[in-house]
């Protein structure tokens, strides 16, 4: 059996930065370090950091006084920031810089008197954080049908922003519907879309032309991992989302000569290796990497952590 690995796959720069912030905080301050929400949506990553002394909470009320507190890569609402400041909690903000960029875009549009539309998934932590960052009402749309249901005059000054784990392809139809309905609408340049989301989705489309089955390594609560599986399915390739090699079902591989593997932006390469090992236990395999875009982006760490080296990477 041939195994073809998508390129790029797995960790993006925002995820690398977020995990490194937790690791360096543990190294500098010692455990426990409290993290509001899963630092990224991957159980392996979360459990690995728990083993080193990170404590994950969903509410700041669970954080003891003066405890080092990390905000997850998804970002938080202003109310959370204000609560942390009121309690005097020392905060390290691991919000992905590309998410922060979306927050700033939204604030800018609202300051110009525009009604803001957010294209995203209801309840996703990034969407909750973004809606809570913008000082004004934000209308969430998830589909073209939601756009049709918007109750605003056609000449209203509008603007839109998008959840970073959605690609240009994901949002194209919704943006077109918004522009068709509201001529006076502004939005970010498509080049502002999260590079990692777009690159991973493009690589899956390339992969789908060459394989019989696609395995997406990622968590079920990872928006971008689920989207990678959906893309494979949409183009007619049997595609499955698995956390690691233990979830591989040999029945999926019947008649398959080439298996494609990719990984969501919050899935570490060690889990890709685990899936490859599971395939090896079924029979002989050859592994090659699909040519793709190289990613060399790095995001700056908080200044107070730049002199600290993490004890161990995942």
C-alpha positions in Angstrom: 0.0 0.0 0.0 1.2 3.5 -0.8 0.9 6.3 1.8 0.9 9.8 0.4 1.3 12.6 3.0 -0.2 16.0 2.3 2.1 19.0 2.5 1.5 21.2 4.5 -0.3 19.4 7.3 -0.5 19.6 11.1 0.6 22.4 13.3 0.4 26.0 12.1 2.4 28.9 13.5 -0.4 30.0 15.8 -0.7 26.5 17.4 3.1 26.2 17.8 3.1 29.6 19.5 0.2 28.8 21.8 1.8 25.5 22.9 5.2 27.1 23.4 3.6 29.8 25.6 2.3 27.2 28.0 5.5 25.2 28.0 7.7 28.2 28.6 5.3 29.5 31.3 5.6 26.1 33.1 9.4 26.3 32.7 9.7 29.9 34.0 7.0 29.9 36.7 6.6 26.2 37.6 3.3 24.3 37.7 0.5 24.8 37.9 -0.2 27.2 35.0 -3.9 27.7 34.3 -5.2 27.7 30.8 -8.7 29.0 29.9 -10.2 26.5 27.5 -8.2 23.9 25.6 -5.1 25.7 24.4 -5.8 24.1 21.0 -8.4 21.5 20.0 -6.5 18.3 20.4 -6.8 15.8 23.2 -3.2 14.6 22.9 -1.8 18.1 23.1 -4.0 18.9 26.1 -3.2 15.7 28.0 0.6 16.2 27.3 0.5 19.7 28.8 -1.6 18.4 31.7 1.1 15.9 32.5 3.6 18.8 32.7 1.4 20.8 35.1 -1.0 22.8 33.0 -4.6 23.0 34.4 -7.4 23.6 31.9 -10.5 25.5 33.0 -13.5 26.9 31.2 -14.1 29.8 33.6 -11.7 32.2 35.3 -13.6 31.6 38.6 -11.7 28.3 38.6 -8.3 30.1 38.6 -6.8 30.8 42.1 -5.7 34.3 43.0 -2.4 35.4 41.4 -2.1 32.2 39.4 -0.4 32.4 36.0 -3.3 32.4 33.4 -3.1 31.6 29.7 -5.8 32.5 27.2 -6.1 29.9 24.4 -5.2 30.3 20.7 -8.9 30.9 19.9 -9.1 34.2 21.7 -11.4 35.5 24.4 -14.1 38.2 24.8 -13.2 41.6 26.3 -15.3 40.6 29.3 -12.9 37.8 30.1 -9.9 40.1 29.7 -11.6 42.6 32.0 -12.4 39.9 34.6 -8.8 38.8 34.6 -7.6 42.4 35.1 -10.1 43.0 37.9 -8.8 40.0 39.7 -5.2 40.9 39.1 -4.4 37.6 37.3 -1.0 37.6 35.5 -2.1 36.8 31.9 -0.2 35.4 29.0 -2.3 35.8 25.8 -1.8 32.9 23.4 -4.5 34.2 21.0 -3.3 33.5 17.4 -2.2 36.8 15.9 -4.4 36.1 12.8 -7.4 35.9 15.1 -6.3 39.2 16.7 -6.1 40.6 13.2 -9.8 39.7 12.7 -10.7 41.3 16.0 -9.0 44.5 14.9 -10.7 44.4 11.5 -14.1 44.1 13.1 -13.4 47.0 15.5 -12.3 49.2 12.6 -15.5 48.5 10.6 -17.7 49.2 13.6 -15.9 52.4 14.3 -16.8 53.5 10.8 -20.5 53.1 11.6 -21.0 49.8 9.7 -23.1 46.9 10.8 -20.8 43.9 11.2 -21.5 40.4 10.0 -19.3 37.5 11.2 -19.1 34.5 9.0 -18.5 31.5 11.3 -19.8 28.6 13.3 -22.1 29.3 16.2 -20.6 28.4 19.6 -17.0 28.0 18.3 -14.6 29.5 20.9 -13.1 31.8 18.3 -16.5 33.1 17.2 -17.5 33.7 20.9 -14.3 35.5 21.4 -14.6 37.6 18.3 -18.2 38.6 19.0 -17.1 39.6 22.5 -14.2 41.7 21.3 -16.1 44.0 19.0 -17.7 47.0 20.7 -21.0 46.8 19.1 -23.6 44.3 17.8 -22.2 41.5 15.6 -24.5 39.4 13.4 -23.5 35.8 12.9 -24.2 34.1 9.6 -23.4 30.5 8.8 -24.9 30.0 5.3 -26.3 31.7 2.3 -29.8 31.2 3.8 -28.8 33.2 6.8 -27.8 36.1 4.6 -31.2 36.0 2.9 -32.8 36.2 6.4 -30.9 39.3 7.5 -33.3 42.1 8.4 -31.4 45.2 7.2 -32.2 47.7 4.4 -30.3 46.9 1.2 -28.6 50.3 1.3 -27.3 49.9 4.9 -23.6 50.3 5.4 -22.4 46.8 6.1 -19.1 44.9 6.7 -18.0 41.3 7.2 -15.2 39.4 8.8 -14.7 35.6 8.9 -13.6 32.9 11.4 -10.0 32.0 10.6 -10.6 28.3 10.3 -12.8 29.0 7.3 -11.0 29.3 3.9 -11.7 31.4 0.9 -13.5 28.5 -0.6 -15.7 28.0 2.5 -16.8 31.6 2.5 -17.0 32.5 -1.2 -20.7 31.8 -1.7 -21.7 33.6 1.6 -19.6 36.7 0.7 -21.1 36.7 -2.8 -24.6 36.6 -1.3 -23.7 39.5 1.1 -22.3 41.6 -1.7 -25.3 40.9 -3.9 -27.7 41.9 -1.2 -25.8 44.9 0.3 -24.0 47.0 -2.3 -22.4 49.2 0.4 -20.4 46.4 2.1 -16.7 46.2 3.0 -14.6 43.2 3.9 -11.0 42.1 4.3 -8.9 41.2 1.3 -9.0 37.5 0.5 -5.2 37.6 1.1 -6.0 38.2 4.8 -7.5 34.8 5.2 -5.6 32.4 7.5 -2.8 31.0 5.4 -2.8 27.7 7.3 -6.4 27.0 6.7 -6.2 27.8 3.0 -2.9 25.8 2.5 -4.2 22.7 4.3 -7.5 22.7 2.3 -5.6 23.2 -1.0 -3.3 20.3 -0.2 -6.2 18.0 0.5 -7.8 18.9 -2.8 -4.4 18.0 -4.5 -4.2 14.8 -2.4 -7.7 13.7 -3.4 -6.7 13.4 -7.0 -4.1 10.8 -6.2 -5.6 8.6 -3.5 -8.4 6.1 -2.9 -8.9 7.0 0.8 -8.1 10.0 2.9 -7.4 9.9 6.6 -7.5 13.2 8.5 -5.7 13.2 11.8 -7.4 15.6 14.2 -9.9 16.0 17.0 -13.7 15.8 16.5 -14.1 19.3 18.0 -11.5 20.8 15.6 -13.3 22.9 13.1 -10.5 22.9 10.5 -9.9 19.1 10.9 -13.6 18.4 10.2 -13.5 20.7 7.2 -10.5 18.7 5.7 -12.6 15.5 6.0 -15.6 17.2 4.4 -13.5 18.4 1.4 -12.3 14.9 0.7 -15.9 13.6 0.9 -17.2 16.4 -1.3 -14.8 15.5 -4.1 -15.8 11.9 -4.0 -13.0 10.3 -1.9 -13.9 8.2 1.2 -12.5 10.4 4.0 -12.3 9.7 7.7 -11.4 11.8 10.7 -9.3 9.9 13.3 -7.6 11.0 16.5 -4.7 8.5 16.2 -3.8 5.0 14.9 -6.1 3.3 17.4 -9.2 4.6 15.6 -8.1 3.2 12.2 -10.7 0.7 10.8 -9.2 -1.8 8.3 -12.6 -2.0 6.6 -12.0 1.5 5.3 -9.0 0.3 3.3 -10.6 -2.6 1.4 -9.5 -2.2 -2.3 -7.4 0.9 -1.6 -4.0 1.0 -3.2 -3.1 4.5 -2.1 -4.0 6.2 1.2 -3.7 9.9 1.7 -3.0 11.3 5.1 -3.3 14.9 6.3 -3.7 16.5 9.7 -5.6 19.5 11.1 -3.7 22.6 12.3 -3.8 21.5 15.9 -2.7 17.9 15.4 1.0 17.1 16.1 3.1 15.0 13.7 3.5 12.3 16.3 -0.1 11.4 15.7 0.4 11.2 12.0 3.3 8.8 12.7 1.0 6.7 14.9 -1.5 6.4 12.1 1.3 5.3 9.7 2.4 2.7 12.3 -1.2 1.4 12.4 -1.2 1.0 8.6 2.1 -0.8 8.8 0.5 -3.4 11.1 -2.0 -4.2 8.4 0.6 -4.7 5.7 3.7 -3.4 3.9 3.6 0.3 3.1 5.7 2.9 1.3 5.5 6.5 2.5 6.1 9.6 0.3 5.2 13.3 0.7 3.1 15.2 -1.8 5.0 18.3 -3.0 3.3 21.4 -1.6 3.8 24.8 -0.2 6.5 25.2 2.5 5.4 27.2 5.5 8.1 29.2 7.3 6.0 31.6 9.3 6.8 32.2 13.0 4.8 34.3 15.4 6.5 36.3 18.2 6.2 35.1 21.8 5.3 37.4 24.7 8.3 39.3 25.7 8.4 37.9 29.2 8.9 34.4 27.8 11.4 34.9 25.0 14.4 34.2 27.3 12.9 30.9 28.5 13.4 27.6 26.7 10.7 25.0 27.1 11.8 21.8 28.7 10.3 19.6 26.1 8.3 20.0 22.9 5.3 17.7 22.1 
